[in-house]
Amino acid sequence: MQVDAAVIGGGVVGLATAMRLARAGMQVALLERHPTFGFEASSRNSEVVHAGMYYPTGSLKATLCVAGNRSLYAWCSEQGVAAKRMGKYIVATSDDEIPALEGILARGRANGVQGLRWAEPGEVAANEPDVRAIAALFSPDTGIVDSHALMESFREAAERADAFLAFGHEFASADRDGAGYRIRFRAPDGSASELVATSVVNAAGLAADDVAAGMGLDVDALGYRLRYVKGNYFRLSERWRGRLRHLIYPVPHAGLTGLGSHVTLDLAGGARLGPDVEFLDTREQLYSVAPERAAGFVETVSRYLPDIRLEDLRPDQSGIRCRRVIPDAGSPDFVIEEESARGLPRWVNLIGIESPGLTCCLEIAGRVEQLIAA
């Protein structure tokens, strides 16, 4: 089998990329090791459509998130994918957090975030009487999306454009083959097979650094090495159904290791808390949520949700995101890199696509198309 482009990975970014390339007239094959799409990080997250105020100005995360907020909502409207702009309050509960809010507001405006504004405590109290805040920001364009339906819409659009989506097909290795690449993979029955692709997109998510290393790249020197970070969620009891109308976020962690355990609402009207930040020392994908972590959630969240009780929480899902290991331990940006300079022409690495990757998926796909077409 010979194609114009092979996409490794069937998460939300891989699906969006396969769809975008196929719509551009390319013959596309997508390889996903799991039986269906979005089996890992893409289906284990807050489903939040971010606005882009947290990320350093000029970074890929900031630029693509601000654009992605608009393009994702537009796609959902056109395709009938459930999404809702419910808005988000970022709340401070002590005076020493107010400078951080001021910094987020300034950065958001510099990034081009629309509608981000200061919210007085009276406004928060009127709109969210269960929330305690001495100061807050309000982001009207933050919302939620049905991530499964979104990925299904990308799958359908890709297949309508004649992309070949091979689920249960695990990437094994690749080598240069003339002007392109010979890709080896395992079919669901365990048999070995291969295809030849002119271009390759490494959208392997949690395994993206392994795929890059397999092509001879020094992932440590390049800053492509990934560390797994687990985020646990707890579902709020029915006592909370309907009491909260917006997403509620605390001031984020230093270095953006996380945005803090926040309240997210789902399209069915339920609410949950999370994620927390649990750095993992192994690559085991273990998704159980330890019930004893609930006490830490209550301690953290009670600062802005004082009526929260331990009995309100029950373990929900968890997710594992991939965070780039970089020397300064700051907030790592996405890597979207065409590797001609390292001897791999028309090979595009997508490394460290953590939050806000869901929001950015269509914009990342557009960047990949530009790199391949250049």
Backbone hydrogen bonds in HBPLUS format (Angstrom, degrees):
<---DONOR---> <-ACCEPTOR-->    atom                        ^
c    i                          cat <-CA-CA->   ^        H-A-AA   ^      H-
h    n   atom  resd res      DA  || num        DHA   H-A  angle D-A-AA Bond
n    s   type  num  typ     dist DA aas  dist angle  dist       angle   num
A0196-VAL N   A0001-MET O   2.85 MM 195  6.30 159.2  1.90 156.5 163.5     1
A0003-VAL N   A0196-VAL O   2.84 MM 193  6.33 157.1  1.89 160.6 168.5     2
A0198-THR N   A0003-VAL O   3.20 MM 195  6.73 148.4  2.30 143.3 151.1     3
A0004-ASP N   A0027-GLN O   2.89 MM  23  5.00 132.4  2.12 123.3 137.9     4
A0199-SER N   A0004-ASP O   2.88 MM 195  6.10 137.0  2.07 136.3 149.9     5
A0005-ALA N   A0027-GLN O   3.03 MM  22  6.39 155.6  2.09 163.2 165.9     6
A0029-ALA N   A0005-ALA O   3.01 MM  24  6.51 153.6  2.08 155.0 163.3     7
A0006-ALA N   A0199-SER O   2.91 MM 193  6.33 153.0  1.98 145.0 151.5     8
A0201-VAL N   A0006-ALA O   2.80 MM 195  6.21 155.1  1.86 161.6 168.0     9
A0007-VAL N   A0029-ALA O   2.83 MM  22  6.25 158.5  1.88 152.7 159.3    10
A0031-LEU N   A0007-VAL O   2.86 MM  24  6.26 162.0  1.90 169.2 175.1    11
A0008-ILE N   A0201-VAL O   2.86 MM 193  6.14 172.5  1.87 175.8 174.7    12
A0203-ALA N   A0008-ILE O   2.87 MM 195  5.35 134.9  2.08 137.3 151.5    13
A0009-GLY N   A0031-LEU O   2.79 MM  22  5.83 161.5  1.82 159.2 164.9    14
A0038-GLY N   A0010-GLY O   2.91 MM  28  6.05 161.7  1.94 132.4 138.5    15
A0015-LEU N   A0011-GLY O   2.90 MM   4  6.05 165.8  1.92 159.8 163.5    16
A0016-ALA N   A0012-VAL O   3.04 MM   4  6.08 161.1  2.08 138.5 144.2    17
A0017-THR N   A0013-VAL O   2.91 MM   4  6.03 154.0  1.97 146.4 154.0    18
A0018-ALA N   A0014-GLY O   2.89 MM   4  6.08 163.9  1.91 149.8 154.1    19
A0019-MET N   A0015-LEU O   2.92 MM   4  6.08 160.9  1.96 150.8 156.3    20
A0020-ARG N   A0016-ALA O   2.92 MM   4  6.08 159.0  1.96 143.4 149.5    21
A0021-LEU N   A0017-THR O   2.91 MM   4  6.10 168.7  1.93 158.6 160.8    22
A0022-ALA N   A0018-ALA O   2.98 MM   4  6.02 159.2  2.02 144.7 151.0    23
A0023-ARG N   A0019-MET O   2.94 MM   4  6.07 158.0  1.99 149.1 155.3    24
A0024-ALA N   A0020-ARG O   3.12 MM   4  6.33 128.3  2.40 134.1 147.3    25
A0024-ALA N   A0021-LEU O   3.10 MM   3  5.01 132.6  2.34  91.8 105.2    26
A0026-MET N   A0021-LEU O   3.19 MM   5  5.74 160.7  2.23 152.1 147.8    27
A0025-GLY N   A0022-ALA O   2.96 MM   3  5.23 157.9  2.01 110.7 114.9    28
A0164-PHE N   A0028-VAL O   2.84 MM 136  6.11 173.4  1.85 154.4 156.1    29
A0030-LEU N   A0164-PHE O   2.82 MM 134  6.24 159.3  1.86 158.6 163.6    30
A0166-ALA N   A0030-LEU O   2.81 MM 136  5.85 170.3  1.82 161.7 164.0    31
A0032-GLU N   A0166-ALA O   3.10 MM 134  6.24 163.2  2.12 156.9 152.4    32
A0168-GLY N   A0032-GLU O   2.82 MM 136  5.91 115.4  2.24 141.3 160.0    33
A0169-HIS N   A0032-GLU O   2.89 MM 137  5.47 135.9  2.09 145.2 140.0    34
A0168-GLY N   A0034-HIS O   2.73 MM 134  4.78 134.6  1.94 135.0 129.5    35
A0043-SER N   A0040-GLU O   3.24 MM   3  6.02 158.0  2.29 122.4 127.5    36
A0044-ARG N   A0041-ALA O   3.14 MM   3  5.03 163.5  2.17 104.6 109.5    37
A0145-VAL N   A0047-GLU O   2.94 MM  98  5.55 145.8  2.06 152.0 161.6    38
A0049-VAL N   A0143-GLY O   2.75 MM  94  5.00 164.7  1.77 123.4 128.7    39
A0143-GLY N   A0049-VAL O   3.13 MM  94  5.00 156.5  2.18 132.7 139.8    40
A0059-SER N   A0056-PRO O   2.97 MM   3  5.58 162.0  2.01 139.7 142.5    41
A0063-THR N   A0059-SER O   2.94 MM   4  6.14 178.4  1.94 159.0 159.1    42
A0064-LEU N   A0060-LEU O   2.86 MM   4  5.68 165.5  1.88 150.0 154.8    43
A0065-CYS N   A0061-LYS O   3.01 MM   4  5.71 142.8  2.15 131.5 141.8    44
A0066-VAL N   A0062-ALA O   3.09 MM   4  6.19 169.6  2.10 152.6 154.7    45
A0067-ALA N   A0063-THR O   3.29 MM   4  6.47 166.3  2.31 144.0 147.9    46
A0068-GLY N   A0064-LEU O   2.67 MM   4  5.55 146.5  1.77 134.5 146.1    47
A0069-ASN N   A0065-CYS O   2.83 MM   4  5.92 145.7  1.95 148.5 154.4    48
A0071-SER N   A0067-ALA O   3.03 MM   4  6.34 169.6  2.04 153.7 156.9    49
A0072-LEU N   A0068-GLY O   2.80 MM   4  5.59 160.0  1.84 146.1 151.2    50
A0073-TYR N   A0069-ASN O   3.43 MM   4  6.36 164.1  2.45 132.9 137.4    51
A0074-ALA N   A0070-ARG O   3.03 MM   4  6.18 157.9  2.08 148.2 154.9    52
A0075-TRP N   A0071-SER O   2.93 MM   4  6.09 158.6  1.98 143.1 148.7    53
A0076-CYS N   A0072-LEU O   2.94 MM   4  6.16 166.8  1.96 154.0 157.5    54
A0077-SER N   A0073-TYR O   2.95 MM   4  6.16 155.0  2.01 147.1 153.8    55
A0078-GLU N   A0074-ALA O   2.95 MM   4  6.19 160.6  1.99 151.6 156.7    56
A0079-GLN N   A0075-TRP O   2.84 MM   4  5.95 155.6  1.90 156.0 162.8    57
A0080-GLY N   A0076-CYS O   2.92 MM   4  5.60 117.1  2.32 139.5 149.5    58
A0081-VAL N   A0076-CYS O   2.95 MM   5  4.49 144.2  2.08 129.8 136.1    59
A0146-ASP N   A0082-ALA O   2.98 MM  64  5.61 158.3  2.03 166.5 161.5    60
A0084-LYS N   A0144-ILE O   2.90 MM  60  5.48 156.6  1.96 153.3 158.5    61
A0144-ILE N   A0084-LYS O   3.00 MM  60  5.48 150.3  2.09 144.4 151.6    62
A0087-GLY N   A0142-THR O   2.83 MM  55  4.87 147.2  1.94 170.5 163.1    63
A0247-LEU N   A0087-GLY O   3.09 MM 160  6.37 166.9  2.11 157.1 154.2    64
A0088-LYS N   A0139-SER O   2.99 MM  51  5.13 144.9  2.12 128.5 139.6    65
A0139-SER N   A0088-LYS O   2.84 MM  51  5.13 160.9  1.87 150.9 157.5    66
A0089-TYR N   A0247-LEU O   2.90 MM 158  6.30 159.7  1.95 166.4 165.8    67
A0249-TYR N   A0089-TYR O   2.83 MM 160  6.14 169.1  1.84 165.2 167.8    68
A0090-ILE N   A0137-LEU O   2.94 MM  47  5.13 156.8  1.99 140.3 147.6    69
A0137-LEU N   A0090-ILE O   2.93 MM  47  5.13 148.9  2.03 139.2 149.3    70
A0091-VAL N   A0249-TYR O   2.81 MM 158  6.22 158.4  1.85 167.2 169.3    71
A0092-ALA N   A0135-ALA O   2.89 MM  43  5.29 169.6  1.90 153.5 151.6    72
A0134-ILE N   A0092-ALA O   2.94 MM  42  5.97 161.0  1.97 156.2 162.4    73
A0097-GLU N   A0094-SER O   3.06 MM   3  5.65 163.3  2.09 117.5 122.9    74
A0098-ILE N   A0095-ASP O   3.15 MM   3  5.52 157.0  2.21 110.8 117.5    75
A0100-ALA N   A0097-GLU O   3.13 MM   3  5.39 123.5  2.46 102.3 116.1    76
A0101-LEU N   A0097-GLU O   3.23 MM   4  6.67 151.2  2.32 148.3 156.4    77
A0101-LEU N   A0098-ILE O   3.04 MM   3  5.07 116.2  2.46  98.4 113.9    78
A0102-GLU N   A0098-ILE O   2.97 MM   4  6.31 159.7  2.01 156.9 162.7    79
A0103-GLY N   A0099-PRO O   2.92 MM   4  6.18 150.6  2.01 144.4 152.3    80
A0104-ILE N   A0100-ALA O   2.94 MM   4  6.24 152.0  2.02 146.9 154.3    81
A0105-LEU N   A0101-LEU O   2.92 MM   4  6.18 159.9  1.96 154.4 159.6    82
A0106-ALA N   A0102-GLU O   3.00 MM   4  6.22 163.0  2.03 147.7 152.2    83
A0107-ARG N   A0103-GLY O   2.90 MM   4  6.04 161.8  1.93 147.7 153.2    84
A0108-GLY N   A0104-ILE O   2.78 MM   4  5.87 159.6  1.82 147.8 154.2    85
A0109-ARG N   A0105-LEU O   3.03 MM   4  6.24 160.8  2.07 149.1 153.4    86
A0110-ALA N   A0106-ALA O   2.99 MM   4  6.21 155.9  2.05 145.2 152.3    87
A0111-ASN N   A0107-ARG O   2.83 MM   4  6.05 141.5  1.98 146.8 157.9    88
A0113-VAL N   A0108-GLY O   2.94 MM   5  5.26 164.8  1.96 157.4 152.9    89
A0112-GLY N   A0109-ARG O   3.17 MM   3  5.12 150.0  2.26  97.8 106.8    90
A0117-ARG N   A0138-PHE O   3.12 MM  21  5.51 157.3  2.17 146.5 153.6    91
A0138-PHE N   A0117-ARG O   2.85 MM  21  5.51 161.3  1.89 157.3 162.9    92
A0119-ALA N   A0136-ALA O   2.83 MM  17  5.14 163.4  1.86 146.4 140.8    93
A0123-GLU N   A0120-GLU O   2.97 MM   3  5.41 127.4  2.26 110.7 123.6    94
A0124-VAL N   A0120-GLU O   3.26 MM   4  6.70 159.5  2.30 154.0 159.5    95
A0125-ALA N   A0121-PRO O   2.90 MM   4  6.12 164.0  1.92 152.6 157.2    96
A0126-ALA N   A0122-GLY O   2.92 MM   4  6.07 149.9  2.02 141.7 149.7    97
A0127-ASN N   A0123-GLU O   2.94 MM   4  6.14 160.4  1.98 153.4 158.1    98
A0128-GLU N   A0124-VAL O   2.63 MM   4  5.44 153.1  1.70 152.5 160.3    99
A0131-VAL N   A0128-GLU O   2.94 MM   3  5.56 167.5  1.96 125.9 130.0   100
A0132-ARG N   A0304-TYR O   2.82 MM 172  4.64 162.8  1.85 126.3 132.4   101
A0150-LEU N   A0146-ASP O   2.90 MM   4  6.15 151.1  1.99 151.5 160.9   102
A0151-MET N   A0147-SER O   2.95 MM   4  6.19 164.3  1.98 149.4 152.2   103
A0152-GLU N   A0148-HIS O   2.89 MM   4  6.14 155.6  1.95 149.0 156.7   104
A0153-SER N   A0149-ALA O   2.92 MM   4  6.12 147.1  2.03 141.5 150.0   105
A0153-SER N   A0150-LEU O   3.09 MM   3  5.13 118.4  2.49  93.6 108.7   106
A0154-PHE N   A0150-LEU O   3.08 MM   4  6.48 149.0  2.18 147.4 155.7   107
A0155-ARG N   A0151-MET O   2.89 MM   4  6.17 159.6  1.93 150.7 156.7   108
A0156-GLU N   A0152-GLU O   2.94 MM   4  6.16 167.6  1.96 152.2 154.7   109
A0157-ALA N   A0153-SER O   3.02 MM   4  6.12 161.7  2.05 142.5 148.0   110
A0158-ALA N   A0154-PHE O   2.83 MM   4  5.97 156.7  1.88 150.8 157.2   111
A0159-GLU N   A0155-ARG O   2.96 MM   4  6.18 163.8  1.99 154.0 158.1   112
A0160-ARG N   A0156-GLU O   2.90 MM   4  6.10 150.8  1.99 147.3 155.8   113
A0161-ALA N   A0157-ALA O   3.14 MM   4  6.33 134.7  2.36 134.5 145.6   114
A0161-ALA N   A0158-ALA O   3.06 MM   3  5.09 128.9  2.33  94.3 108.3   115
A0163-ALA N   A0158-ALA O   2.94 MM   5  5.31 165.0  1.96 145.6 142.9   116
A0162-ASP N   A0159-GLU O   2.95 MM   3  4.82 155.3  2.01 105.8 108.0   117
A0170-GLU N   A0186-ARG O   2.92 MM  16  5.10 142.7  2.06 145.8 147.9   118
A0186-ARG N   A0170-GLU O   2.83 MM  16  5.10 153.5  1.90 139.0 146.2   119
A0172-ALA N   A0184-ARG O   2.75 MM  12  5.37 158.5  1.80 152.4 146.0   120
A0173-SER N   A0184-ARG O   3.28 MM  11  5.25 156.3  2.34 128.1 132.1   121
A0184-ARG N   A0173-SER O   2.80 MM  11  5.25 174.0  1.80 155.3 157.4   122
A0175-ASP N   A0182-ARG O   3.04 MM   7  5.37 147.2  2.15 139.1 149.2   123
A0182-ARG N   A0175-ASP O   2.80 MM   7  5.37 158.7  1.84 158.7 165.1   124
A0177-ASP N   A0180-GLY O   2.81 MM   3  5.12 167.7  1.83 125.0 124.2   125
A0180-GLY N   A0177-ASP O   2.97 MM   3  5.12 159.7  2.01 127.8 126.7   126
A0181-TYR N   A0197-ALA O   2.79 MM  16  5.32 149.8  1.88 148.2 158.4   127
A0197-ALA N   A0181-TYR O   2.86 MM  16  5.32 158.8  1.91 152.6 158.8   128
A0183-ILE N   A0195-LEU O   2.76 MM  12  5.33 169.3  1.77 170.6 172.3   129
A0195-LEU N   A0183-ILE O   2.91 MM  12  5.33 146.4  2.02 143.9 154.8   130
A0185-PHE N   A0193-SER O   2.95 MM   8  5.51 165.4  1.97 144.3 146.9   131
A0193-SER N   A0185-PHE O   2.88 MM   8  5.51 156.0  1.94 167.2 169.7   132
A0187-ALA N   A0191-SER O   2.87 MM   4  5.42 165.2  1.89 163.2 165.2   133
A0190-GLY N   A0187-ALA O   2.85 MM   3  5.29 162.0  1.88 123.5 126.8   134
A0200-VAL N   A0346-ARG O   3.02 MM 146  6.53 157.3  2.07 153.2 159.3   135
A0348-VAL N   A0200-VAL O   2.83 MM 148  6.21 167.7  1.84 162.2 165.7   136
A0202-ASN N   A0348-VAL O   2.78 MM 146  6.08 169.6  1.79 169.4 173.1   137
A0350-LEU N   A0202-ASN O   3.02 MM 148  5.77 147.5  2.13 151.7 153.4   138
A0207-ALA N   A0204-ALA O   3.07 MM   3  5.27 164.9  2.09 130.3 126.0   139
A0208-ALA N   A0205-GLY O   3.07 MM   3  5.12 168.9  2.08 113.0 114.7   140
A0210-ASP N   A0207-ALA O   3.09 MM   3  5.28 120.2  2.46 101.6 116.4   141
A0211-VAL N   A0207-ALA O   3.07 MM   4  6.39 157.8  2.12 156.9 163.2   142
A0212-ALA N   A0208-ALA O   3.03 MM   4  6.24 159.4  2.07 144.7 150.2   143
A0213-ALA N   A0209-ASP O   2.85 MM   4  6.02 158.5  1.90 146.1 152.4   144
A0214-GLY N   A0210-ASP O   2.94 MM   4  6.11 147.1  2.05 143.0 151.8   145
A0215-MET N   A0212-ALA O   3.03 MM   3  5.32 151.2  2.12 105.1 114.1   146
A0217-LEU N   A0212-ALA O   3.44 MM   5  5.90 159.5  2.49 145.0 141.1   147
A0216-GLY N   A0213-ALA O   2.93 MM   3  5.24 156.2  1.98 116.4 118.3   148
A0222-LEU N   A0218-ASP O   3.02 MM   4  6.19 154.4  2.09 154.4 162.4   149
A0224-TYR N   A0219-VAL O   2.72 MM   5  4.55 143.4  1.85 144.7 151.2   150
A0225-ARG N   A0219-VAL O   3.15 MM   6  5.19 129.9  2.41 129.7 120.7   151
A0223-GLY N   A0220-ASP O   3.30 MM   3  5.24 151.0  2.39  97.6 106.0   152
A0325-VAL N   A0225-ARG O   2.84 MM 100  5.60 159.2  1.88 154.4 155.6   153
A0227-ARG N   A0323-ARG O   2.78 MM  96  5.25 155.1  1.85 143.4 151.4   154
A0323-ARG N   A0227-ARG O   2.94 MM  96  5.25 171.9  1.95 153.5 156.2   155
A0280-LEU N   A0228-TYR O   2.99 MM  52  5.50 171.2  2.00 156.8 155.2   156
A0229-VAL N   A0321-ARG O   2.95 MM  92  5.30 157.3  2.00 155.6 160.6   157
A0321-ARG N   A0229-VAL O   2.86 MM  92  5.30 166.0  1.88 152.6 151.7   158
A0230-LYS N   A0278-GLU O   2.81 MM  48  4.93 163.0  1.84 148.5 142.5   159
A0278-GLU N   A0230-LYS O   2.89 MM  48  4.93 146.3  2.00 153.8 159.2   160
A0231-GLY N   A0319-GLY O   2.77 MM  88  5.28 162.8  1.80 159.1 162.7   161
A0319-GLY N   A0231-GLY O   2.90 MM  88  5.28 152.1  1.98 144.6 153.9   162
A0233-TYR N   A0317-GLN O   2.95 MM  84  5.53 137.1  2.14 163.5 168.9   163
A0316-ASP N   A0233-TYR O   2.98 MM  83  5.30 157.2  2.04 143.9 136.9   164
A0234-PHE N   A0273-LEU O   2.93 MM  39  5.21 156.7  1.98 144.7 152.1   165
A0273-LEU N   A0234-PHE O   2.73 MM  39  5.21 161.4  1.76 158.1 163.2   166
A0235-ARG N   A0314-ARG O   2.84 MM  79  5.38 150.0  1.92 171.2 164.6   167
A0314-ARG N   A0235-ARG O   3.11 MM  79  5.38 144.9  2.23 144.0 154.0   168
A0236-LEU N   A0271-ALA O   2.91 MM  35  5.57 173.1  1.91 143.3 144.3   169
A0237-SER N   A0312-ASP O   2.82 MM  75  4.91 125.0  2.12 135.6 150.0   170
A0240-TRP N   A0237-SER O   2.98 MM   3  5.87 168.2  1.99 124.4 127.8   171
A0241-ARG N   A0238-GLU O   3.05 MM   3  5.05 155.2  2.11 103.5 111.3   172
A0243-ARG N   A0240-TRP O   3.08 MM   3  5.41 166.3  2.10 127.3 130.7   173
A0248-ILE N   A0263-VAL O   3.15 MM  15  5.04 155.7  2.21 134.4 141.8   174
A0263-VAL N   A0248-ILE O   2.84 MM  15  5.04 162.2  1.87 153.8 157.4   175
A0253-HIS N   A0258-GLY O   3.10 MM   5  5.58 150.6  2.18 143.9 152.9   176
A0256-LEU N   A0253-HIS O   3.12 MM   3  5.31 147.9  2.22 131.7 129.1   177
A0262-HIS N   A0274-GLY O   3.38 MM  12  5.36 158.0  2.44 109.5 110.6   178
A0274-GLY N   A0262-HIS O   3.03 MM  12  5.36 142.7  2.18 138.8 150.1   179
A0264-THR N   A0272-ARG O   3.02 MM   8  5.62 164.6  2.04 158.7 163.7   180
A0272-ARG N   A0264-THR O   3.01 MM   8  5.62 153.9  2.08 158.1 166.0   181
A0266-ASP N   A0270-GLY O   2.96 MM   4  5.45 156.8  2.02 144.0 147.3   182
A0269-GLY N   A0266-ASP O   3.01 MM   3  5.46 165.2  2.03 116.0 120.0   183
A0293-ARG N   A0290-ALA O   3.02 MM   3  5.77 166.7  2.03 124.7 129.0   184
A0294-ALA N   A0291-PRO O   3.05 MM   3  5.79 167.1  2.07 121.5 125.7   185
A0296-GLY N   A0293-ARG O   3.14 MM   3  5.54 124.8  2.46 107.2 119.5   186
A0297-PHE N   A0293-ARG O   3.31 MM   4  6.72 152.6  2.39 147.9 155.6   187
A0297-PHE N   A0294-ALA O   3.06 MM   3  5.06 116.1  2.49  95.0 110.8   188
A0298-VAL N   A0294-ALA O   2.96 MM   4  6.29 161.1  1.99 158.0 162.3   189
A0299-GLU N   A0295-ALA O   3.02 MM   4  6.26 161.5  2.05 148.7 153.5   190
A0300-THR N   A0296-GLY O   3.02 MM   4  6.19 158.1  2.07 146.0 151.6   191
A0301-VAL N   A0297-PHE O   2.78 MM   4  5.84 175.3  1.78 163.5 164.5   192
A0302-SER N   A0298-VAL O   2.91 MM   4  5.59 149.6  2.00 141.8 148.7   193
A0303-ARG N   A0300-THR O   3.45 MM   3  6.12 163.1  2.48 111.4 116.0   194
A0304-TYR N   A0301-VAL O   3.01 MM   3  5.85 145.5  2.13 123.3 129.6   195
A0305-LEU N   A0301-VAL O   2.84 MM   4  5.80 138.0  2.02 146.0 156.8   196
A0308-ILE N   A0305-LEU O   3.07 MM   3  5.88 161.6  2.10 133.0 134.3   197
A0312-ASP N   A0309-ARG O   2.95 MM   3  5.32 156.9  2.00 110.9 118.6   198
A0313-LEU N   A0310-LEU O   3.21 MM   3  5.85 167.8  2.23 118.8 122.3   199
A0329-ALA N   A0326-ILE O   3.18 MM   3  5.69 162.0  2.22 118.8 124.4   200
A0335-VAL N   A0351-ILE O   2.99 MM  16  4.90 147.6  2.10 153.8 155.1   201
A0351-ILE N   A0335-VAL O   2.98 MM  16  4.90 151.1  2.07 131.3 140.5   202
A0337-GLU N   A0349-ASN O   3.01 MM  12  5.25 161.8  2.04 149.4 153.3   203
A0349-ASN N   A0337-GLU O   2.82 MM  12  5.25 159.8  1.86 153.2 151.7   204
A0339-GLU N   A0347-TRP O   2.90 MM   8  5.66 164.4  1.93 164.7 168.3   205
A0342-ARG N   A0339-GLU O   2.99 MM   3  5.36 152.1  2.07 110.3 119.0   206
A0344-LEU N   A0339-GLU O   2.96 MM   5  5.02 157.1  2.01 140.1 135.3   207
A0343-GLY N   A0340-SER O   2.99 MM   3  5.13 155.6  2.05 119.6 116.6   208
A0347-TRP N   A0344-LEU O   3.26 MM   3  5.61 141.0  2.43 136.3 130.5   209
A0354-GLU N   A0352-GLY O   2.90 MM   2  5.64 128.4  2.17 108.2  92.6   210
A0357-GLY N   A0354-GLU O   2.66 MM   3  5.36 140.7  1.81 120.5 134.3   211
A0360-CYS N   A0356-PRO O   3.02 MM   4  6.24 150.3  2.11 150.1 159.5   212
A0361-CYS N   A0358-LEU O   3.40 MM   3  5.35 165.4  2.42 104.0 108.2   213
A0363-GLU N   A0360-CYS O   2.91 MM   3  5.29 118.4  2.30 111.6 128.0   214
A0364-ILE N   A0360-CYS O   2.84 MM   4  5.99 158.2  1.89 163.4 169.9   215
A0365-ALA N   A0361-CYS O   3.04 MM   4  6.22 159.9  2.08 144.7 150.2   216
A0366-GLY N   A0362-LEU O   3.03 MM   4  6.28 147.2  2.14 136.9 145.6   217
A0367-ARG N   A0363-GLU O   2.99 MM   4  6.30 151.2  2.08 145.7 153.0   218
A0368-VAL N   A0364-ILE O   2.96 MM   4  6.28 158.2  2.01 153.6 159.4   219
A0369-GLU N   A0365-ALA O   3.04 MM   4  6.32 159.4  2.08 148.4 153.4   220
A0370-GLN N   A0366-GLY O   3.08 MM   4  6.35 157.4  2.13 146.3 152.0   221
A0371-LEU N   A0367-ARG O   2.97 MM   4  6.29 156.6  2.03 151.3 157.5   222
A0372-ILE N   A0368-VAL O   2.96 MM   4  6.20 159.8  2.00 156.2 161.2   223
A0373-ALA N   A0369-GLU O   2.90 MM   4  5.98 155.4  1.96 148.5 155.7   224
A0374-ALA N   A0370-GLN O   3.05 MM   4  5.98 125.5  2.35 138.0 149.8   225
